[in-house]
């Protein structure tokens, strides 16, 4: 049994009525996940979906040679593993806690039964799945069509919008950021150096200053070349 206010800590569930939040809380559990703990492994049967109450979760795939490709970095209020729950399939990637976290776990079968009796909630889930599909489309486009400087510029502009300031704290170690951008740490370091020399940014450890937001946006859109 999970408290309704805990259920509403997940963005998607924030607008639930008291009755809906209580009903969802009756089938949900909260789970601790220490830093480094694997939440689920690629290929496992999808037992349910998760919301992040506290902490940060990495969703990633491993190549046969062991190379990691980060698909998502998710934080408090976000939902994950909803796609395989609806598809009735196995988890398509690995999920690992990047820091000590607390999760909301909703069993697949009980949640599907709840959606069948609540069309408004079901329509909301369709909206989330549509958003995730658009995110994957943009990511595939970025990894296949854009160069590393464009991907990095777009990521920095996203952080700027999220953090609301021009001096940004990187949300990932540089090695994991390189994986998220589909490159290697050495290439990322070279691009950061070139962007600094060209006046787009300043770098101070894990802090990156946006020196020229207009040019950075042009770089992200491919209107400028590094």
Backbone as a chain_set.jsonl record, in Angstrom:
{"seq": "XXXXXXXXXXXXXXXXXXXXXXXXXXXXXXXXXXXXXXXXXXXXXXXXXXXXXXXXXXXXXXXXXXXXXXXXXXXXXXXXXXXXXXXXXXXXXXXXXXXXXXXXXXXXXXXXXXXXXXXXXXXXXXXXXXXXXXXXXXXXXXXXXXXXXXXXXXXXXXXXXXXXXXXXXXXXXXXXXXXXXXXXXXXXXXXXXXXXXXXXXXXXXXXXXXXXXXXXXXXXXXXXXX", "coords": {"N": [[0.853, -1.194, 0.0], [0.643, 2.145, -0.93], [1.051, 5.566, -0.197], [-1.24, 8.112, -1.355], [-0.073, 10.676, -1.879], [2.537, 10.003, -2.404], [2.267, 8.527, -4.74], [1.425, 10.607, -6.386], [3.76, 11.998, -6.608], [5.006, 11.242, -8.873], [5.23, 12.569, -12.049], [3.357, 12.009, -14.13], [1.215, 11.005, -12.718], [0.402, 13.095, -11.179], [-1.94, 14.589, -11.509], [-4.012, 12.952, -10.779], [-7.211, 12.018, -9.464], [-8.409, 11.92, -6.044], [-9.545, 9.403, -5.595], [-8.494, 7.893, -7.733], [-5.719, 8.065, -7.216], [-5.621, 6.781, -4.763], [-6.512, 4.244, -5.493], [-4.475, 3.46, -7.261], [-2.343, 3.544, -5.495], [-2.977, 1.377, -3.928], [-2.15, -0.832, -5.335], [0.501, -0.446, -5.744], [4.021, -0.438, -4.829], [6.745, 0.812, -2.818], [10.217, 0.931, -3.439], [13.597, 0.602, -2.366], [16.669, 1.555, -3.949], [19.93, 1.109, -4.099], [22.884, 2.972, -5.011], [24.28, 1.907, -8.043], [22.824, -0.432, -8.132], [21.181, -2.863, -10.087], [18.13, -2.452, -11.611], [16.493, -3.752, -13.444], [17.199, -6.203, -15.995], [18.172, -6.347, -19.404], [16.063, -8.269, -21.466], [14.772, -9.617, -19.421], [11.583, -10.709, -18.168], [8.96, -8.358, -18.346], [7.936, -7.216, -15.479], [6.631, -5.071, -14.397], [6.062, -1.466, -14.192], [7.955, 1.545, -13.426], [8.313, 4.372, -11.257], [10.194, 7.277, -10.43], [10.824, 8.339, -7.317], [12.797, 9.436, -5.697], [16.194, 10.172, -6.568], [18.282, 8.913, -9.306], [18.145, 7.327, -12.444], [19.628, 5.199, -14.82], [19.077, 4.23, -18.119], [20.113, 1.823, -20.322], [21.761, 0.095, -23.065], [23.761, -2.777, -23.846], [26.319, -3.611, -26.107], [27.24, -6.617, -27.976], [29.967, -6.715, -27.566], [30.258, -5.451, -25.218], [30.097, -2.681, -25.107], [28.625, 0.244, -23.878], [25.576, 1.892, -24.513], [23.958, 4.668, -23.618], [20.585, 5.287, -23.172], [18.628, 6.788, -21.824], [18.676, 9.183, -19.168], [17.16, 9.424, -16.176], [15.218, 11.247, -13.785], [13.831, 12.364, -10.563], [10.296, 12.044, -10.377], [9.874, 11.006, -12.881], [8.724, 8.464, -15.178], [9.355, 5.043, -16.018], [9.952, 2.114, -18.102], [7.444, 1.673, -19.093], [6.703, 1.007, -21.694], [7.359, -1.803, -22.393], [5.606, -2.959, -20.581], [3.083, -2.437, -21.614], [3.34, -3.619, -24.089], [3.611, -6.208, -23.419], [5.975, -7.583, -23.322], [9.519, -8.43, -22.942], [11.89, -6.591, -20.905], [13.577, -4.105, -22.743], [16.106, -3.081, -22.307], [18.762, -2.274, -19.976], [18.352, -1.204, -16.583], [19.731, 0.897, -14.207], [20.546, 2.105, -10.977], [21.869, 5.273, -10.549], [22.46, 6.726, -8.374], [21.737, 6.628, -4.835], [18.409, 5.678, -4.567], [14.787, 5.957, -4.581], [12.024, 4.136, -5.496], [8.856, 3.889, -7.174], [6.983, 1.089, -7.673], [4.891, -0.559, -9.943], [2.914, -3.25, -10.47], [2.573, -5.13, -13.504], [0.237, -6.627, -14.441], [-1.811, -5.898, -12.621], [-1.891, -3.17, -13.05], [-2.629, -2.972, -15.742], [-5.212, -4.035, -15.553], [-6.382, -2.027, -14.042], [-6.254, 0.146, -15.814], [-7.985, -0.755, -17.77], [-10.403, -0.332, -16.593], [-10.504, 2.364, -16.342], [-10.789, 4.686, -18.511], [-9.811, 7.355, -18.857], [-7.348, 7.4, -17.567], [-6.057, 5.51, -19.117], [-5.936, 6.842, -21.608], [-4.192, 8.86, -20.934], [-1.852, 7.387, -20.563], [-1.383, 6.6, -23.187], [-0.672, 9.062, -24.238], [1.8, 9.482, -22.963], [3.282, 7.363, -24.068], [3.351, 8.206, -26.709], [4.909, 10.52, -26.502], [7.345, 9.384, -25.68], [7.951, 7.921, -27.98], [8.41, 9.984, -29.814], [10.68, 11.074, -28.602], [12.551, 8.989, -28.938], [12.66, 8.958, -31.709], [13.826, 11.458, -32.226], [16.277, 11.024, -30.976], [17.414, 8.92, -32.469], [17.635, 10.243, -34.888], [19.474, 12.228, -34.173], [21.756, 10.687, -33.506], [22.319, 9.441, -35.895], [22.379, 11.345, -37.952], [23.498, 13.75, -37.079], [26.541, 15.478, -36.202], [29.053, 15.08, -33.59], [29.628, 17.635, -32.276], [27.19, 19.028, -32.742], [25.339, 17.399, -31.393], [26.299, 17.618, -28.764], [26.03, 20.383, -28.337], [23.237, 20.643, -28.468], [22.539, 19.125, -26.237], [23.663, 20.648, -24.16], [22.158, 22.974, -24.368], [19.686, 21.939, -23.645], [20.196, 21.27, -20.948], [20.641, 23.852, -20.028], [18.087, 24.96, -20.272], [16.734, 23.327, -18.448], [18.093, 23.808, -16.019], [18.01, 26.539, -15.797], [19.985, 28.532, -15.956], [23.169, 30.023, -16.95], [25.586, 28.93, -16.262], [26.41, 25.75, -16.134], [25.927, 22.671, -14.457], [27.286, 19.636, -15.185], [25.281, 16.808, -15.682], [26.151, 14.251, -15.724], [29.021, 12.057, -15.411], [31.867, 12.608, -17.549], [32.537, 10.418, -19.138], [30.164, 8.895, -19.224], [28.49, 10.79, -20.314], [29.58, 10.963, -22.856], [28.84, 8.427, -23.83], [26.055, 8.725, -23.828], [25.805, 10.574, -25.856], [26.601, 9.131, -27.985], [29.333, 8.745, -28.596], [32.906, 8.662, -27.927], [34.923, 9.097, -24.933], [37.371, 10.444, -25.518], [36.885, 11.774, -27.937], [34.795, 13.457, -27.122], [36.157, 15.1, -25.287], [37.914, 16.433, -27.025], [36.066, 17.858, -28.591], [34.866, 19.501, -26.656], [37.087, 21.076, -26.024], [37.536, 22.39, -28.482], [35.116, 23.791, -28.738], [35.345, 25.495, -26.606], [37.614, 27.005, -27.314], [36.573, 28.242, -29.567], [34.766, 29.967, -28.498], [32.162, 29.326, -27.764], [31.564, 28.142, -25.299], [32.602, 27.985, -21.812], [34.806, 26.099, -19.755], [35.059, 24.624, -16.602], [36.152, 22.304, -14.789], [33.526, 20.229, -13.895], [31.727, 22.136, -14.459], [30.112, 24.0, -16.907], [30.092, 26.877, -18.781], [27.78, 28.766, -20.622], [28.755, 30.666, -23.099], [27.97, 31.929, -25.433], [24.922, 31.821, -26.275], [23.315, 32.095, -28.553], [24.952, 31.422, -30.75], [25.564, 28.858, -29.965], [23.105, 27.613, -30.2], [22.81, 27.827, -32.962], [24.863, 26.13, -33.734], [23.886, 23.707, -32.727], [21.74, 23.313, -34.409], [22.988, 22.826, -36.766], [23.653, 24.996, -38.297], [25.969, 26.291, -38.022], [29.45, 25.433, -38.188], [31.882, 23.647, -36.373]], "CA": [[0.0, 0.0, 0.0], [1.451, 3.348, -1.058], [0.269, 6.776, 0.061], [-1.596, 8.858, -2.561], [0.863, 11.76, -2.169], [3.724, 9.385, -2.994], [1.874, 8.241, -6.124], [1.382, 11.881, -7.119], [5.122, 12.516, -6.803], [5.343, 10.93, -10.262], [4.601, 13.637, -12.833], [2.193, 11.549, -14.873], [0.117, 10.734, -11.8], [0.181, 14.272, -10.327], [-3.295, 15.096, -11.649], [-5.031, 11.947, -10.453], [-8.18, 12.32, -8.408], [-8.132, 11.209, -4.791], [-9.934, 7.996, -5.747], [-7.533, 7.254, -8.634], [-4.433, 7.952, -6.525], [-5.76, 5.748, -3.735], [-6.596, 2.951, -6.178], [-3.144, 3.113, -7.755], [-1.524, 3.264, -4.318], [-3.314, 0.066, -3.371], [-1.459, -1.897, -6.077], [1.909, -0.061, -5.925], [4.953, -0.558, -3.715], [7.962, 1.615, -2.923], [11.408, 0.089, -3.364], [14.881, 1.301, -2.345], [17.665, 1.086, -4.927], [21.212, 1.742, -3.804], [23.71, 3.328, -6.159], [24.885, 0.762, -8.716], [21.924, -1.587, -8.167], [20.452, -3.09, -11.332], [16.689, -2.538, -11.369], [16.144, -4.89, -14.283], [18.201, -6.525, -17.006], [17.631, -6.549, -20.745], [15.623, -9.635, -21.727], [13.922, -10.107, -18.349], [10.149, -10.48, -18.344], [8.539, -7.063, -17.804], [7.026, -7.476, -14.36], [5.888, -3.865, -14.06], [6.711, -0.199, -14.527], [8.564, 2.208, -12.277], [8.413, 5.82, -11.176], [11.313, 7.683, -9.578], [10.453, 9.249, -6.235], [14.062, 10.111, -5.397], [17.364, 9.557, -7.179], [18.541, 9.026, -10.737], [18.208, 6.007, -13.055], [20.193, 5.126, -16.173], [18.567, 3.186, -19.009], [21.189, 1.626, -21.294], [21.925, -1.196, -23.709], [25.135, -3.211, -24.038], [26.591, -4.333, -27.349], [27.859, -7.928, -27.719], [31.348, -6.504, -27.123], [30.252, -4.809, -23.907], [30.035, -1.222, -25.179], [27.361, 0.746, -23.355], [24.909, 3.036, -25.134], [22.952, 5.199, -22.711], [19.375, 5.72, -23.868], [17.963, 7.825, -21.03], [18.999, 9.445, -17.772], [15.865, 9.843, -15.646], [15.278, 11.738, -12.416], [12.597, 12.337, -9.767], [9.041, 12.363, -11.04], [9.757, 10.394, -14.209], [8.227, 7.099, -15.297], [10.093, 4.25, -16.995], [9.561, 0.715, -18.35], [6.021, 1.58, -19.408], [6.485, 0.434, -23.024], [7.226, -3.268, -22.365], [4.432, -3.34, -19.797], [1.933, -2.43, -22.507], [3.575, -4.54, -25.196], [3.6, -7.564, -22.903], [7.244, -8.197, -23.708], [10.611, -8.324, -21.988], [12.548, -5.284, -20.833], [14.473, -4.005, -23.894], [17.386, -2.483, -21.942], [19.098, -2.393, -18.562], [18.106, -0.027, -15.745], [20.669, 0.887, -13.074], [20.509, 3.301, -10.136], [23.113, 6.04, -10.6], [22.651, 7.193, -7.008], [20.723, 6.035, -3.96], [17.119, 6.076, -5.122], [13.564, 5.327, -4.081], [11.19, 3.929, -6.676], [7.486, 3.392, -7.104], [6.831, -0.068, -8.565], [3.494, -0.878, -10.218], [2.872, -4.539, -11.175], [2.015, -5.024, -14.845], [-1.124, -7.15, -14.6], [-2.75, -5.096, -11.835], [-2.004, -1.857, -13.681], [-3.427, -3.128, -16.963], [-6.602, -4.193, -15.134], [-6.851, -0.712, -13.614], [-6.453, 0.96, -17.018], [-9.172, -1.246, -18.473], [-11.601, 0.193, -15.924], [-10.391, 3.827, -16.239], [-10.378, 5.16, -19.844], [-9.049, 8.603, -18.794], [-5.973, 7.033, -17.231], [-5.52, 4.82, -20.293], [-5.606, 7.85, -22.611], [-2.985, 9.528, -20.465], [-0.71, 6.512, -20.844], [-1.133, 6.702, -24.621], [0.052, 10.316, -24.45], [3.19, 9.261, -22.548], [3.928, 6.509, -25.061], [3.583, 9.032, -27.891], [6.049, 11.39, -26.199], [8.555, 8.553, -25.707], [8.234, 7.595, -29.371], [9.035, 11.173, -30.404], [12.028, 11.2, -28.041], [13.408, 8.009, -29.604], [12.85, 9.403, -33.087], [14.819, 12.54, -32.202], [17.589, 10.482, -30.606], [17.925, 8.195, -33.632], [18.034, 11.26, -35.86], [20.7, 12.878, -33.711], [22.889, 9.771, -33.552], [22.616, 9.01, -37.262], [22.516, 12.446, -38.9], [24.222, 14.898, -36.538], [27.9, 15.28, -35.725], [29.177, 15.184, -32.132], [29.431, 19.011, -31.771], [25.766, 19.362, -32.774], [24.685, 16.655, -30.309], [26.71, 18.205, -27.486], [25.411, 21.702, -28.223], [21.825, 20.439, -28.154], [22.45, 18.648, -24.855], [23.955, 21.774, -23.266], [20.996, 23.866, -24.391], [18.646, 21.28, -22.851], [20.569, 21.473, -19.546], [20.427, 25.275, -19.732], [16.649, 25.142, -20.078], [16.332, 22.622, -17.228], [18.711, 24.394, -14.831], [17.65, 27.94, -15.75], [21.14, 29.413, -15.769], [24.175, 29.89, -18.002], [26.688, 28.1, -15.765], [25.735, 24.46, -16.024], [26.578, 21.532, -13.814], [27.047, 18.431, -15.97], [24.471, 15.845, -14.949], [26.775, 12.936, -15.871], [30.458, 12.034, -15.656], [32.113, 12.817, -18.976], [32.507, 9.14, -19.841], [28.77, 8.527, -19.455], [27.955, 11.771, -21.247], [30.019, 10.531, -24.186], [27.986, 7.305, -24.227], [24.724, 9.255, -24.118], [25.887, 11.292, -27.129], [26.995, 8.204, -29.038], [30.727, 8.932, -28.98], [33.855, 8.159, -26.941], [35.395, 10.206, -24.092], [38.439, 11.22, -26.157], [36.253, 12.68, -28.905], [34.066, 14.469, -26.358], [37.142, 16.048, -24.754], [38.39, 17.27, -28.13], [34.994, 18.763, -28.99], [34.765, 20.503, -25.605], [38.217, 21.994, -26.173], [37.301, 23.219, -29.671], [34.002, 24.692, -28.457], [35.882, 26.524, -25.705], [38.492, 27.876, -28.097], [35.757, 28.992, -30.518], [33.973, 30.947, -27.77], [30.793, 28.889, -27.482], [31.423, 27.774, -23.897], [33.773, 27.946, -20.933], [34.817, 24.843, -19.007], [35.751, 24.644, -15.318], [35.818, 21.013, -14.19], [32.22, 19.761, -14.349], [30.874, 23.29, -14.736], [30.259, 24.523, -18.265], [29.407, 28.143, -18.954], [27.312, 29.081, -21.97], [29.301, 31.992, -23.399], [27.222, 32.53, -26.542], [23.775, 30.925, -26.454], [22.809, 32.189, -29.917], [25.824, 30.624, -31.615], [25.437, 27.463, -29.541], [21.871, 27.142, -30.823], [23.094, 27.663, -34.392], [25.675, 24.91, -33.848], [23.004, 22.562, -32.466], [20.887, 23.146, -35.578], [23.793, 22.581, -37.952], [23.791, 26.222, -39.065], [27.386, 26.634, -37.893], [30.365, 24.298, -38.104], [32.971, 23.838, -35.425]], "C": [[0.889, 1.244, 0.0], [0.554, 4.568, -0.901], [-0.05, 7.513, -1.248], [-0.611, 9.981, -2.899], [2.161, 11.238, -2.756], [3.455, 9.038, -4.451], [1.928, 9.521, -6.951], [2.754, 12.529, -7.27], [5.637, 12.201, -8.199], [4.543, 11.874, -11.151], [3.313, 13.176, -13.518], [0.974, 11.373, -13.978], [-0.266, 11.951, -10.959], [-1.253, 14.767, -10.38], [-4.382, 14.086, -11.333], [-5.984, 12.448, -9.378], [-7.788, 11.549, -7.152], [-8.424, 9.72, -4.938], [-8.939, 7.249, -6.637], [-6.188, 7.039, -7.942], [-4.48, 6.871, -5.454], [-5.802, 4.365, -4.369], [-5.235, 2.514, -6.684], [-2.212, 2.787, -6.591], [-1.773, 1.896, -3.732], [-2.615, -1.075, -4.095], [0.049, -1.637, -6.199], [2.716, -0.28, -4.65], [6.094, 0.429, -3.91], [9.162, 0.713, -2.656], [12.659, 0.955, -3.259], [15.797, 0.724, -3.418], [18.963, 1.818, -4.658], [21.978, 2.018, -5.083], [24.383, 2.076, -6.73], [23.976, -0.446, -8.816], [21.234, -1.665, -9.529], [18.973, -3.296, -11.007], [16.106, -3.684, -12.186], [17.185, -5.019, -15.38], [17.511, -6.751, -18.351], [17.268, -8.021, -20.969], [14.768, -10.226, -20.631], [12.448, -9.837, -18.672], [9.752, -9.176, -17.666], [7.483, -7.28, -16.723], [6.182, -6.263, -14.014], [6.64, -2.628, -14.505], [7.11, 0.522, -13.251], [8.425, 3.718, -12.395], [9.54, 6.154, -10.212], [10.823, 8.712, -8.566], [11.66, 10.089, -5.843], [15.175, 9.401, -6.164], [17.451, 9.745, -8.679], [18.771, 7.62, -11.295], [18.749, 6.121, -14.473], [19.565, 3.962, -16.921], [19.578, 3.028, -20.135], [21.145, 0.227, -21.884], [23.413, -1.487, -23.824], [25.265, -3.941, -25.366], [27.177, -5.698, -27.011], [29.301, -7.823, -27.224], [31.43, -5.759, -25.8], [30.236, -3.295, -23.932], [28.651, -0.751, -24.759], [26.86, 1.928, -24.183], [23.795, 3.487, -24.204], [21.781, 5.73, -23.529], [18.689, 6.878, -23.146], [18.676, 7.966, -19.691], [17.751, 10.082, -17.179], [15.997, 10.236, -14.183], [13.927, 11.723, -11.73], [11.377, 12.779, -10.566], [8.839, 11.666, -12.369], [9.367, 8.922, -14.111], [9.119, 6.345, -16.274], [9.612, 2.806, -17.004], [8.083, 0.574, -18.651], [5.769, 0.894, -20.752], [6.383, -1.088, -22.979], [6.04, -3.748, -21.546], [3.2, -3.406, -20.692], [2.098, -3.43, -23.644], [3.531, -5.988, -24.738], [4.864, -8.323, -23.225], [8.285, -8.041, -22.61], [11.167, -6.905, -21.964], [13.589, -5.188, -21.949], [15.855, -3.458, -23.581], [17.626, -2.73, -20.459], [18.749, -1.097, -17.841], [18.955, -0.144, -14.493], [20.527, 2.195, -12.3], [21.87, 3.998, -10.182], [23.444, 6.665, -9.248], [21.591, 6.53, -6.149], [19.352, 6.582, -4.332], [15.974, 5.392, -4.383], [12.57, 5.307, -5.23], [9.775, 3.516, -6.298], [7.384, 2.259, -8.113], [5.359, -0.419, -8.692], [3.449, -2.176, -11.018], [2.092, -4.44, -12.484], [0.546, -5.44, -14.906], [-2.14, -6.287, -13.855], [-2.95, -3.72, -12.474], [-2.839, -1.93, -14.951], [-4.909, -3.294, -16.634], [-7.195, -2.845, -14.723], [-7.137, 0.184, -14.814], [-7.714, 0.541, -17.775], [-10.454, -0.687, -17.877], [-11.589, 1.718, -15.83], [-9.897, 4.387, -17.569], [-9.549, 6.44, -19.814], [-7.575, 8.32, -18.488], [-5.311, 6.343, -18.42], [-5.125, 5.814, -21.381], [-4.357, 8.617, -22.215], [-1.739, 8.703, -20.738], [-0.374, 6.528, -22.328], [-0.353, 7.972, -24.944], [1.519, 10.162, -24.077], [3.924, 8.417, -23.575], [4.218, 7.29, -26.332], [4.789, 9.94, -27.688], [7.347, 10.588, -26.26], [8.937, 8.183, -27.138], [8.902, 8.777, -30.065], [10.458, 11.356, -29.899], [12.991, 10.237, -28.734], [13.674, 8.412, -31.05], [13.905, 10.494, -33.157], [16.211, 12.004, -31.886], [18.212, 9.724, -31.776], [18.402, 9.173, -34.695], [19.354, 11.904, -35.464], [21.916, 11.973, -33.865], [23.277, 9.414, -34.984], [22.937, 10.159, -38.2], [23.379, 13.596, -38.391], [25.625, 14.515, -36.089], [27.948, 15.512, -34.216], [29.023, 16.618, -31.629], [27.96, 19.424, -31.741], [25.025, 18.675, -31.63], [25.018, 17.28, -28.962], [26.065, 19.57, -27.291], [23.94, 21.577, -27.843], [21.644, 19.985, -26.709], [22.7, 19.793, -23.875], [22.792, 22.761, -23.236], [19.829, 23.269, -23.599], [18.933, 21.459, -21.359], [20.325, 22.918, -19.131], [18.95, 25.55, -19.474], [16.184, 24.502, -18.77], [16.834, 23.325, -15.972], [18.443, 25.893, -14.707], [18.798, 28.894, -15.501], [22.174, 29.125, -16.846], [25.43, 29.142, -17.557], [26.086, 26.762, -15.37], [26.588, 23.451, -15.269], [26.256, 20.296, -14.631], [26.315, 17.396, -15.12], [25.038, 14.441, -14.993], [28.289, 13.085, -15.864], [30.718, 12.076, -17.157], [32.117, 11.512, -19.767], [31.087, 8.707, -20.168], [28.087, 9.526, -20.385], [28.344, 11.413, -22.679], [29.157, 9.385, -24.697], [26.596, 7.785, -24.601], [24.698, 9.931, -25.488], [26.359, 10.407, -28.272], [28.42, 8.398, -29.52], [31.62, 8.337, -27.901], [34.418, 9.343, -26.15], [36.465, 11.067, -24.757], [37.869, 12.215, -27.165], [35.498, 13.793, -28.192], [35.025, 15.523, -25.817], [37.653, 16.984, -25.84], [37.333, 18.294, -28.544], [34.81, 19.86, -27.94], [35.876, 21.542, -25.729], [37.992, 22.936, -27.355], [36.172, 24.223, -29.433], [34.429, 25.816, -27.522], [36.737, 27.525, -26.48], [37.695, 28.758, -29.064], [34.808, 29.978, -29.83], [32.532, 30.573, -27.515], [30.566, 28.721, -25.976], [32.702, 28.075, -23.137], [33.678, 26.659, -20.118], [35.645, 25.006, -17.737], [35.37, 23.372, -14.575], [34.513, 20.487, -14.773], [31.235, 20.9, -14.59], [31.176, 23.815, -16.137], [29.432, 25.797, -18.376], [28.997, 28.337, -20.406], [27.738, 30.516, -22.271], [28.52, 32.702, -24.497], [26.071, 31.593, -26.906], [23.264, 30.931, -27.892], [23.638, 31.347, -30.873], [25.739, 29.149, -31.252], [24.183, 26.85, -30.152], [22.075, 26.924, -32.324], [23.918, 26.406, -34.636], [24.791, 23.676, -33.682], [22.12, 22.268, -33.673], [21.659, 22.877, -36.863], [23.971, 23.793, -38.828], [25.205, 26.779, -38.99], [28.184, 25.343, -37.829], [31.499, 24.629, -37.155], [34.307, 23.675, -36.123]], "O": [[1.783, 1.374, 0.836], [-0.566, 4.597, -1.41], [0.781, 7.537, -2.156], [-0.336, 10.221, -4.075], [2.823, 11.941, -3.52], [4.319, 9.234, -5.306], [2.417, 9.518, -8.08], [2.89, 13.516, -7.993], [6.595, 12.819, -8.662], [3.323, 11.97, -11.023], [2.302, 13.877, -13.486], [-0.161, 11.565, -14.416], [-1.159, 11.86, -10.116], [-1.745, 15.316, -9.394], [-5.558, 14.342, -11.595], [-5.596, 13.21, -8.493], [-6.95, 10.648, -7.193], [-7.658, 8.878, -4.471], [-8.576, 6.11, -6.343], [-5.586, 5.972, -8.06], [-3.512, 6.136, -5.254], [-5.204, 3.421, -3.852], [-4.867, 1.345, -6.56], [-1.393, 1.873, -6.68], [-0.887, 1.312, -3.108], [-2.49, -2.17, -3.546], [0.79, -2.488, -6.691], [2.172, -0.304, -3.545], [6.38, 0.837, -5.035], [9.134, -0.146, -1.775], [12.781, 1.942, -3.983], [15.706, -0.458, -3.752], [19.086, 3.007, -4.953], [21.75, 1.379, -6.11], [24.977, 1.288, -5.994], [24.309, -1.403, -9.515], [20.763, -0.657, -10.055], [18.607, -4.186, -10.239], [15.323, -4.486, -11.678], [17.944, -4.091, -15.66], [16.401, -7.281, -18.413], [18.073, -8.912, -20.695], [14.096, -11.233, -20.855], [12.115, -8.868, -19.354], [10.161, -8.916, -16.535], [6.306, -7.497, -17.01], [5.123, -6.404, -13.401], [7.707, -2.715, -15.111], [6.677, 0.172, -12.153], [8.419, 4.27, -13.495], [9.81, 5.397, -9.28], [10.451, 9.827, -8.932], [11.556, 11.304, -5.678], [15.116, 8.191, -6.385], [16.791, 10.61, -9.255], [19.495, 6.82, -10.703], [18.376, 7.02, -15.226], [19.524, 2.84, -16.416], [19.874, 3.996, -20.836], [20.579, -0.698, -21.301], [24.231, -0.57, -23.892], [24.434, -4.781, -25.711], [27.576, -5.923, -25.869], [29.8, -8.724, -26.549], [32.52, -5.466, -25.31], [30.352, -2.668, -22.879], [27.636, -1.274, -25.218], [27.618, 2.841, -24.51], [22.805, 2.778, -24.02], [21.961, 6.519, -24.456], [18.228, 7.829, -23.777], [19.209, 6.997, -19.15], [17.327, 11.151, -17.617], [16.778, 9.648, -13.435], [12.975, 11.138, -12.247], [11.42, 13.749, -11.322], [7.747, 11.722, -12.936], [9.635, 8.241, -13.121], [9.594, 6.924, -17.251], [8.966, 2.335, -16.068], [7.516, -0.507, -18.491], [4.727, 0.263, -20.931], [5.401, -1.633, -23.483], [5.521, -4.837, -21.793], [2.373, -4.308, -20.558], [1.122, -4.018, -24.11], [3.426, -6.899, -25.56], [4.849, -9.544, -23.385], [7.988, -7.587, -21.505], [10.943, -6.121, -22.886], [14.408, -6.095, -22.095], [16.698, -3.37, -24.473], [16.793, -3.322, -19.774], [18.84, -0.015, -18.422], [18.911, -1.158, -13.797], [20.403, 3.265, -12.896], [22.897, 3.386, -9.89], [24.578, 7.082, -9.011], [20.649, 5.935, -6.672], [19.155, 7.795, -4.405], [16.158, 4.404, -3.672], [12.307, 6.333, -5.857], [9.533, 2.893, -5.264], [7.673, 2.456, -9.294], [4.656, -0.56, -7.691], [3.911, -2.194, -12.159], [1.075, -3.75, -12.56], [-0.295, -4.675, -15.378], [-3.205, -5.979, -14.389], [-4.051, -3.171, -12.44], [-3.662, -1.051, -15.209], [-5.767, -2.764, -17.341], [-8.355, -2.552, -15.013], [-8.139, 0.898, -14.835], [-8.417, 1.376, -18.345], [-11.47, -0.579, -18.563], [-12.533, 2.314, -15.311], [-8.69, 4.55, -17.743], [-8.667, 6.611, -20.655], [-6.677, 8.924, -19.075], [-4.132, 6.571, -18.695], [-4.082, 5.648, -22.013], [-3.552, 8.983, -23.072], [-0.695, 9.244, -21.099], [0.8, 6.475, -22.694], [0.519, 7.968, -25.813], [2.394, 10.655, -24.79], [5.067, 8.716, -23.919], [5.242, 7.054, -26.973], [5.6, 10.111, -28.598], [8.337, 11.052, -26.825], [10.121, 8.137, -27.47], [9.855, 8.594, -30.822], [11.345, 11.745, -30.659], [14.112, 10.614, -29.077], [14.781, 8.229, -31.557], [14.774, 10.473, -34.028], [17.204, 12.463, -32.45], [19.404, 9.869, -32.045], [19.44, 8.966, -35.325], [20.239, 12.104, -36.296], [22.978, 12.419, -34.298], [24.441, 9.117, -35.254], [23.693, 9.976, -39.154], [23.937, 14.344, -39.194], [25.873, 13.389, -35.656], [27.016, 16.066, -33.633], [28.338, 16.82, -30.627], [27.531, 20.102, -30.808], [24.184, 19.288, -30.974], [24.141, 17.454, -28.116], [25.602, 19.883, -26.194], [23.451, 22.321, -26.993], [20.707, 20.41, -26.033], [22.011, 19.893, -22.859], [22.48, 23.322, -22.185], [19.072, 24.0, -22.96], [18.024, 21.765, -20.587], [19.861, 23.183, -18.022], [18.607, 26.293, -18.554], [15.344, 25.061, -18.065], [16.111, 23.434, -14.982], [18.627, 26.463, -13.632], [18.609, 29.952, -14.901], [22.085, 28.128, -17.562], [26.25, 28.761, -18.393], [25.346, 26.662, -14.392], [27.807, 23.394, -15.43], [25.088, 19.932, -14.766], [26.692, 17.142, -13.976], [24.486, 13.529, -14.377], [28.802, 14.129, -16.268], [29.885, 11.63, -17.947], [31.743, 11.499, -20.94], [30.826, 8.206, -21.262], [27.205, 9.152, -21.158], [27.538, 11.542, -23.601], [28.78, 9.369, -25.869], [26.016, 7.311, -25.578], [23.693, 9.871, -26.197], [26.502, 10.874, -29.401], [28.702, 8.24, -30.707], [31.144, 7.586, -27.049], [34.396, 10.473, -26.638], [36.473, 12.286, -24.584], [38.316, 13.359, -27.237], [35.556, 14.949, -28.613], [34.731, 16.716, -25.884], [37.808, 18.184, -25.61], [37.654, 19.451, -28.814], [34.618, 21.024, -28.291], [35.64, 22.739, -25.562], [38.227, 24.139, -27.247], [36.256, 25.37, -29.872], [33.943, 26.942, -27.624], [36.596, 28.737, -26.318], [38.094, 29.888, -29.348], [34.119, 30.742, -30.506], [31.746, 31.418, -27.087], [29.521, 29.101, -25.447], [33.742, 28.377, -23.724], [32.579, 26.188, -19.828], [36.786, 25.466, -17.783], [34.394, 23.35, -13.825], [34.391, 20.315, -15.986], [30.063, 20.669, -14.887], [32.329, 24.043, -16.502], [28.231, 25.801, -18.103], [29.79, 28.094, -21.316], [27.148, 31.466, -21.756], [28.416, 33.929, -24.498], [26.222, 30.693, -27.732], [22.829, 29.898, -28.4], [23.088, 30.635, -31.713], [25.83, 28.286, -32.124], [24.199, 25.694, -30.575], [21.573, 25.952, -32.888], [23.705, 25.699, -35.621], [24.939, 22.704, -34.424], [21.787, 21.113, -33.935], [21.061, 22.72, -37.928], [24.391, 23.667, -39.978], [25.592, 27.631, -39.791], [27.659, 24.292, -37.46], [32.01, 25.749, -37.138], [35.354, 23.8, -35.489]]}, "num_chains": 1, "name": "protein.A"}
